Amino acid sequence: MDLLALADFNLVARHGGFGRAARETGRPKATLSRRVSELEASLDLRLFERGGRTLKLTEEGRALFASTGVLLAELDDAAAAIASGGGTPRGRLRISAPLLFSQTAMGRLAAEFARAFPEVRLEVTTDDRAVDMVEEGYDLVIRVNPNPDADLIGRIFLRDRLVVAAGPDLTRPKDGSSVRAVVRGAGADAETWDVTTSDGPSRIAVEPVLRLSSLIMVRDAVRAGVGIARLPISLVSHDLDAGRLVSWGDVAGSEIALWALYPSRRLLSARVSAFVGHLKAAFPTGAPEELARYVEIG
């Protein structure tokens, strides 16, 4: 198999088209098209479905991309490490991170990393879905309580938990009647929330009156006195300390773990290792209070 043709196939697959791959890499579009056609001919397989304006991997193309993309990336990492004298972080580092973590902390973390490692081209995208790291070309993903995945390894770098937050003027009913609540997203909600307080476990009856798509919006609505909400302690820590909000208890079973994950079949590149170390330095104990320092007050 022609290794150069295979590398060009991976470029086109990763960028989703010949034109985009050519623009990103500076390679002639005609050369990329010719090499991919030669690879298809040598394998006697069609690797792309070619439409008028679209280019999609066939089933065989997806299998080849999944199998060879990691190997080619490892070759690139090894060559870069040798050229840089044995492991100086350099090159592109693509990261996917969840919305709330990106909104509160990733901007400053990325800026600090860019200053410390100027030869790394850091790209961060925000997404709460479970991305396909290999197919979508990510080097590292940050995820909240991810499902077990034999193809991914990583480490927990931060822990958090949910509390029921309310405005100081709201009083929790003692007769069991429901309380107005702000919730994230659409869909059915539990009619009661289980919480743990210093007096033991208890239950709060709720009536959702407002649905918002981000936890920062939920927090701001609770600050405005619309109702109560389940929010990460790191997000409301400053409000609780200042008396703008009060806690009605910890949400039962709400432990949150943030993981830094990367493909298990891939050698840990210098740039991925550097970013994992950067997270460890930023959150040395992984306590919610360390994330709270990144949350803007006001």
Buried (B, 14 or more C-beta within 10 A) or exposed (E): EEEEBBBBBBBBBBBBBBBBBBEEEEBEBEEBBEBBEBBBEEBEBEBBEEEEEEBEBBEBBBEBBBEBBBEBBBEBBEEBBEEBEEBBBBBEBBBBBBBBBBBBBBEEBBEEBEEEBEEBEBBBEBBBEEBEBBBBBBBBBBBBEBEEBEBBBBEEBBBBBBBBBBBEEBEEEEEEEEBBBBBBEEEEBEEEBBBBEEEEEBEBBBEBEBBBEEBBBBBEBBBEEBBBBBBBBBBBBBBBEEEBBBBBBBBBEBEBBBBBBBBEEBBBBBBBBBBBEBBBEBBEEBBBEBBBBBBEEE
